[in-house]
């Protein structure tokens, strides 16, 4: 009678190949997980420089808009020095353009000329 089961050497070769393939698949999954995590964290490659450039661009736009404004409406808690810093207009210039202005008593809603 002939045996219908393959020899043990055939199983041994398949077993080694399967183990190597499993190890390679495990390593590939680990690398993929690492790359995904790095892409979504601050340490990701290249994403920081794009965000920094975008932030600087928006910041310079805000400064340009503030510098080109012709008036400023005083908000609660504003001081003359804070307004000067925010708008880019020096305090003496704001005082010169607004002779009725008392820097000690700025009122919310008061409109100051800047240009």
C-alpha positions in Angstrom: 0.0 0.0 0.0 1.2 3.4 -0.9 1.1 6.2 1.6 -1.0 9.3 0.5 0.7 11.7 2.9 3.5 13.8 1.6 6.9 13.2 3.1 8.1 15.2 6.1 10.8 17.0 4.0 8.0 18.7 1.9 6.3 19.9 5.1 9.6 21.2 6.4 10.3 23.3 3.3 6.8 24.8 3.4 7.0 25.5 7.0 10.3 27.4 6.7 9.0 29.5 3.7 5.8 30.3 5.6 7.7 31.4 8.7 10.0 33.7 6.7 7.0 35.1 4.8 5.2 35.8 8.2 8.3 37.5 9.6 8.6 39.7 6.5 4.9 40.6 6.7 5.2 41.5 10.4 8.2 43.8 9.7 6.3 45.4 6.8 3.3 46.1 9.1 5.5 47.6 11.7 7.1 49.9 9.2 3.7 51.0 7.8 2.4 51.7 11.3 5.5 53.8 12.1 5.1 55.8 8.9 1.4 56.5 9.6 2.1 57.6 13.1 4.9 59.9 12.0 2.7 61.5 9.3 0.1 62.5 11.9 2.5 63.8 14.6 4.6 67.0 14.8 7.7 65.0 14.0 6.3 64.0 10.6 8.6 64.7 7.6 7.9 68.0 5.8 4.6 68.8 7.4 6.1 71.3 9.9 7.7 73.5 7.3 4.4 73.7 5.3 2.5 74.7 8.5 5.1 77.2 9.5 5.1 78.9 6.1 1.3 79.0 6.2 1.3 80.5 9.7 3.9 83.1 8.8 1.9 84.0 5.6 -1.3 84.5 7.6 0.5 86.4 10.2 2.1 88.8 7.7 -1.4 89.3 6.0 -2.9 90.2 9.4 -0.1 92.7 10.0 -0.5 94.2 6.5 -4.3 94.5 7.0 -3.7 96.1 10.4 -1.2 98.6 9.0 -3.5 99.6 6.2 -6.5 100.2 8.4 -7.6 103.8 8.7 -9.5 103.5 12.0 -9.6 101.3 15.1 -12.5 100.5 17.3 -11.5 100.3 21.0 -12.4 97.0 22.7 -12.9 96.3 26.4 -9.5 96.2 28.1 -7.5 97.9 25.2 -4.7 100.2 26.1 -3.1 102.8 23.8 0.2 100.9 23.8 -1.6 97.6 22.8 -3.5 99.4 20.0 -0.2 100.9 18.8 1.5 97.5 18.8 -1.4 95.8 17.1 -1.9 98.4 14.4 1.7 99.3 13.8 1.0 103.0 14.3 3.1 104.6 17.0 1.4 106.0 20.1 2.4 109.6 19.4 0.9 109.4 15.9 -2.4 108.0 17.3 -2.5 110.9 19.9 -1.7 113.4 17.2 -4.5 112.1 14.9 -7.0 112.0 17.8 -6.5 115.3 19.8 -9.6 114.6 21.9 -8.1 111.2 23.0 -7.3 110.7 26.7 -5.0 107.6 26.9 -6.1 107.0 30.5 -9.8 106.7 29.7 -10.3 104.7 26.5 -13.9 103.7 26.1 -15.0 100.5 24.4 -16.6 101.3 21.1 -14.6 104.5 20.7 -13.3 104.9 17.1 -9.7 106.1 16.7 -8.3 107.5 13.5 -5.0 105.8 12.4 -4.2 107.5 9.1 
